[in-house]
Amino acid sequence: MSSNPVEIWTDGACKGNPGWGGWGALLRQGRHEKTLFGGQADTTNNRMELLAVIEALKALKRPCQVVVHTDSQYVQKGMTQWLANWKRRDWRTADKKPVKNADLWQELDELVGRHDVSWKWVRGHAGDAGNEMADQLANQGVQQARSLAAAG
């Protein structure tokens, strides 16, 4: 794995919850930069937050050292605090309910296993340039999903 980490900023957006949703990701390694975004109808903010990280990790072509910057405590705590217990309890919460968004958590867990990932929580809308860009991309994803639906 390269000693030069891939820095990833991710964000999700939802207009209504559930409602039109979008996700965005900014990937940066050295002077290389890539932006990604997408969206869906009838989704939730948490699903979009998870999908942003999933799509960013899918874009990596080989195992990497990765730093994920997210303003989602749901994603950050899920990966660093809750995941091991969910897996141990067969994807159930402490009160024996099914884990919400288990399909995405399982996909994210598999992708994270391919890389050396660390998690950094950043305060949203607080001037972090990478987070601001990810937020703009997530909102582009919402617009794209709406436009595609209107055209189709």
FIVEXDO-353098 format. One line per 5 residues: for each residue x negated, y, z negated of C-alpha. Coordinates in steps of 0.1 Angstrom, whole numbers, plus 2048, in hexadecimal, padded with zeros to 3 digits. Each point is the difference from the previous one (the first is absolute). Layout:
REM residues N
X:Y:Z; ...
//
This chain:
REM residues 152
800:800:800; 7F4:823:808; 7F4:815:7E3; 812:81D:811; 823:7FC:7F3
81F:806:814; 815:81B:7EF; 825:7FD:805; 81B:818:7F6; 824:7F3:802
822:80E:7FB; 825:7F7:804; 81E:816:805; 825:7FA:7FF; 81D:817:809
81A:7F2:7E9; 7F6:7E1:7EC; 80A:7EA:811; 7FF:813:821; 7E9:809:81C
7DC:7F8:7F6; 7DD:806:80C; 7DD:7F6:7F7; 7DF:810:808; 7DB:7F7:7FC
7DF:812:805; 7E2:7EA:803; 7DD:80F:7FE; 7DD:7F0:801; 7E3:818:805
809:816:81D; 81A:7E7:80E; 825:808:7F9; 820:7EF:80A; 824:80A:7F8
81E:7E8:800; 825:805:7FA; 821:7EF:806; 824:800:7F2; 820:7EC:7FB
824:805:7FA; 812:7F6:7E0; 7E1:7FB:7EB; 7F2:80D:7DE; 7E4:816:7F6
7EF:7E3:7EE; 801:7EA:81F; 7F0:81C:815; 7E5:806:7E6; 7F7:7DA:802
803:7FF:826; 7E7:81E:803; 7E5:7EC:7ED; 809:7E0:813; 7FD:810:822
7E0:812:7F7; 7EF:7DF:7F5; 80D:7EE:81F; 7EE:81A:815; 7DE:7F5:7F2
7EE:7E9:818; 7E9:7EF:7E7; 7FB:7FD:7DA; 7F8:822:7F1; 7FB:812:7DF
81F:815:7FE; 80C:81C:7E9; 826:805:802; 80C:822:7F5; 825:7FF:7F8
818:818:7EF; 817:7E2:7F8; 7FC:7F3:7DD; 817:7E3:80B; 7E5:7F5:819
7E2:807:7EA; 80E:7F0:7E0; 80F:7E4:814; 7DE:7F6:80E; 7EB:807:7E1
818:7F6:7E3; 81F:7ED:80A; 7F6:7E9:81D; 7EE:7E5:7ED; 81E:7FB:7E9
819:800:81D; 7EC:7E5:811; 7FD:7EC:7E0; 826:802:7FB; 808:7F6:824
808:824:80B; 817:808:7E2; 7FE:81D:7E9; 7FB:7FE:7DA; 826:7FF:7FC
802:7E3:81A; 80F:815:81C; 7F2:7FC:824; 7E5:819:808; 80D:81B:817
7EF:802:821; 7EF:7DE:7FA; 7FC:7FB:825; 7EA:81F:803; 7ED:7FA:7E0
7F7:7DD:80C; 7F4:80E:822; 7EC:81B:7EE; 7F1:7E7:7E8; 7F5:7EA:81E
7F0:81E:812; 7EF:80D:7E1; 7F0:7DE:7FC; 7EC:806:821; 7EF:81F:7F3
7EF:80F:7E1; 81C:819:7F7; 800:81A:7E4; 81F:815:7F8; 800:825:7F8
820:812:7F6; 802:824:80C; 81B:819:7F6; 817:806:81E; 803:823:80E
7E3:80D:7EB; 7E8:80A:81B; 7EE:7DF:807; 7FA:804:826; 802:7DB:807
820:7FD:7ED; 80F:81E:812; 7F7:7F1:822; 80F:7DE:7F6; 820:813:7F5
802:811:822; 7FB:7DF:812; 81C:7F0:7EB; 817:81B:809; 7F7:7FC:825
809:7DB:7FB; 823:80A:7F4; 804:817:81E; 7F4:7E5:818; 818:7E7:7F2
81D:818:803; 7F7:809:823; 7FD:7DC:80B; 821:7F8:7F1; 811:81E:811
7F0:7F7:822; 809:7DB:7FD
//
